[in-house]
Amino acid sequence: MMTNTLNVLRDIFESTLDQQIRYVMTPIEMLKPMLYSLKNGGKRLRPLLLLAMLEINSMDDVKKGLRSAIALEYIHTYSLIHDDLPAMDNDDLRRGQPTNHIQFDEATAILAGDALLTDAFVIIAEDDLLNDNQKIRLTQQLSLAAGSQGMVAGQLKDIEAEKVKITLEQLAQIHLLKTGQLFIFAAKAAAIICNLPHDVAEPLEIFTHHFGTAYQIHNDLMDVLGTEEETGKKEQGDAVLDKTTYPAVLGLDGAIEALNTELNTARQQLTLLTDRTGKNYTGLSYFLDKLVVERGDKS
């Protein structure tokens, strides 16, 4: 059931994204590298998570949240372009295709990322389906999630942690900022758009917190266990950069156990939400099921 719902939501998202792009006044030489990364086969996990939360309330709320979902994907895409740069992770592949700075050049990739970051806030500001208070709060929360108190701070801490030993607590803090904050924003955005009460908004936010941690542990595990075809990136890229990862700190079995703990805690929040509201929040378990890893995933 959730699969069908997500397929519908993805189609709506892609259609709205195409419409958004169609009417921008961006020069084609700038738009081309932006679209190269924005339209290169991403899973749309963050916007779909936001839209799935909204759909639990109503399809009207999905419509109200579409441009916030696009803004969120703009921010995520910009972060990937910049993460791949030679000064950062120096990756040649992203989703099985040449990274933006390889396809174009480094300066163009930097500017494409800058454009996506900046344009994200215009998309929210010009959304005529939201009231002014909602637009202000969404802009505030997205800025906090993406900026110097959120994702960017996590990226710096991640760079500083290369080739040095850090604790599990430090590792968790890095990824709460770098990876987790955009997932947490999805919950906060859903609460703002749907005007959710605190006793619903809070466990929804806790769910995304644990989902974000599980997502990062899964990424770390797949860097070891997955193939280039599965990940769309070179195998064991974290090891090349000498990054501290969950498998490096906990071992493979320990990392899988930590992953399962995060998934179970996230599921508990969905059960609580379903019991508290009478709405099917447990359907969001679909996102959790995609992160399950078995020890024998790679022979």
N, C-alpha and C positions, 0 to 999 in steps of 0.2 A: 504493500500500500504506500509506504513512504517513498519507495523507488518511483512509482508513478507520479506522486506529488512532486518530487524533486525534479523529475523530467519536465513536468509542466512549468515549475518555477524557473528552471534553467532556460527553457525556451522563451519565457516571458522576459527574463533578465537579458538574454542575448539580443532579443528584438528591441528592447528598450535601449540597450547599449548602442546598437547600430543606429537607432534613431538619434540618440544623443550625439554620436559622432558625425552623423550626416549634416547636422545643422551648425557645427562649430565653424568658426572663422579662422581656424589655425592654418598657417601656410603649409602647403603639401610637403615641403621638405622637412618640416618639423613633425607633421602628423605621421609621416611614414615610419620613422623609428619608434614613435609612441605606439602605433598600431601593431608593429612587428612583435613587441612584447605583450601588448594587451590582448592580442588575438591569436596567440600561438599555442592554444590547446590547454590552457590551465583548467584545473578542476573546479574553479570558482567556489572553493570551499567556504571562504569567509562570507561572501555575499549570499550564498545558498543557505548557510547557517542562519544568517539574519532573516532571510525571507521565510525559511521554515518556521522560525519562532513567530513571525508575524502571521503566517498562515494558520497557526493554531488558534489565533484570535479571530481573524477574518480575512477574506480576500481583499476587502477594502483597505485593510492595513498593509497588505502586500503592495498594493498600488502606491500607497503613501510612502512606502519604504524603498521603492525601486531606485530612486536617485541616490539615496544614502548608501544603498548596496553598491551602486556603481562607484561612488566616491571611495568607498572602502576598497574596492578592487583596484582603483587608480593608485591608492596609497600602497597597497601590497605590491603592485606591479613595479612602481617606482623603486621600492625597497629591494626587489630582486635585481633590477638593472644595476643599482649601485652596489649591491652585495657582490655581484659577479665581476666588478671592475678589478683591474690589476692591483690597485692599492688596497683592495679588500680581500676577497677570496680567490681572485684571479682564475675564474672558471671559464672554460671554453664552451661548455654545453649547458643548456637550460631546457628542460623538457624535450631532450633529444635533438635540439636544434642549436646552431651557433648562438652564443650569447650576443647581446645587443652590441657590445663594443667590438666583437669579432665581425659581426655582420656589417656594421657601419664603421665607426671608429670611436676612440675613447671619448673625445670631446662631445660628439653627437650623442653618445649614450648618456653622458652626464646631463646634458641639456634635456634629453627625452625624459629622464627621471625627474629632473627639476620641474618640467612642464606638467607631468602627471600629478606630482605632489601639489603644485599650486592650483591646478585646475580642479582638483577634488573639492576644494572649498567653494569654488564658484558654483559647482553642481548643486551643493546643498543650499547655498545662498539664494539661488534662483528657482528653487523648488516651490511651485505655487500650490502644492497639495498640503504643505505644512504651514502651521502658523509661525509667527516671528519667534515666539518663545522656544518652540521646538527646534527651529533652525539655529538659534543661538546656542542652545544646549548641545545639539548634535555637533556643531562646529567646535565647541569647547571640548567635548569628550573625545572627538577624533584628533584634535590637536594634542591633547594630553596623551592619548594612546600612541601617537606616531612620533612625538617630538622628544625634547631633551629630558622629559620625565618618564618616557616610555620606550618605544622601539629604538630610537636613535641612541639613547643611553645604553640599552642592551647591546646594540651593535658595537659601541665603543668598548664596553666591558668584555665582549666576546673577543675582540681583537687583542685587548690587553692580556687575555687569558691564554693566548697561543704560546706554546713552548714553556709554560709554567704550570705547576701543580696547583689546583684549586680544590676546595672542599665541595662536597655534595650540595651543601647549603648555598655556596657561592654559585655553583652551576645552575641550581634551581632559580636563583635570583636573576641570573643573566637571561634565562629563557622565559621567565615570567615577563620580563621587559621586552626582549627582542621578539619573541613569538607570541606570548600569551596576551599581550595588551590589545592586539587587533581582534582576537577572539572575544575578549572581555568587552571590547567596544560593541561588538555585535549584540551582546545581551543588553548593554546599556542603551543602545539605539532602539532595540525592540521595546524596552520599557518606556522610553521617551515617546515613541511613535504611538504605542498602544495605551499610554497613560496607565501603566501597570502600577498597582499598589506595592508598597515596600515589601510586604510578605510574599509577593510573587517575584518581584524584581531581584531581590537578594539571592534566593536559591538559584535563579536563572544565571545570575552572575557567577555564583560559586560553581555551577555546572561548567560554564565556559572556562573558568580558571583551571579546573581539573582536566577538562578536555584539551586545553592548550598545552598543559604539561605532558599529557599522554601523547599528544601529537608530536611533541619534540622528542620524547623518548623513542617513539616509533620511527621518526626520521633518523635518529642516531643508530638504531638497530638496523634499519634498512641500508644505511651506509656500509654496514658490515655484512649483512646477510643478503641484501638485494643485488640484483644485476643492474648493469647500465641501462638495459631495456626497461626494467621496472621503475628505476628512479629518474631516468632521463638525464643523469649526470654521471661523471666518471666514478667508478667504484672506489670506495674508501678515501674519498676526498678529504674527510676530516683528519684521517691519519697522516696524509701528506702535509697538511698544515699544522700537524701536531696539536690538534685541539683536544681539550678535555671534553669527553662525552659521557653519557650515562653508562654505556658498556665499558668504557675505559675505567670508570670509577667503581662500578658495581659488578663488572663481569657480565657476560651475556645472560646467564640465568638470573642474576640479580636485577638486571635491567628489565627483563621480561616480567619478573615479579613486581617491580616498581610500576611498570606499565599497567599490569592488571589491577594493582591497587588504585591507581588513578582512574581507570575505567570504571571500577566498581563504585568508587566514591561519586563519580559523575552520575552514574546510573541511580544511585540513591537519591540524588537531588531531583532527578526526573520523576521518580516515584513519588517523592514528597510533593512536587508541583502538581502531578496528576491527581493525587488524593486531595490536595488543598483546593484546586480549582474545578475539578471535574472535567478538565480538558485533557486531551491525549498528548501530554508532554513526553510520555515514554516513547512515542514515535521517533523522537530525536536520538534514541539509542542507535538508529541506523548509522549515524556519524561515528559512534563509538565502535560499532561492530567492524568498521573498515580498518580499525587500528589494531585489531587482534593479531598477535604474532606467535607462531609456534616455534619452538626451539629448532625443529628440523626444517625450517623454511628454505634453507640452502644446504644442499648436500655437498 
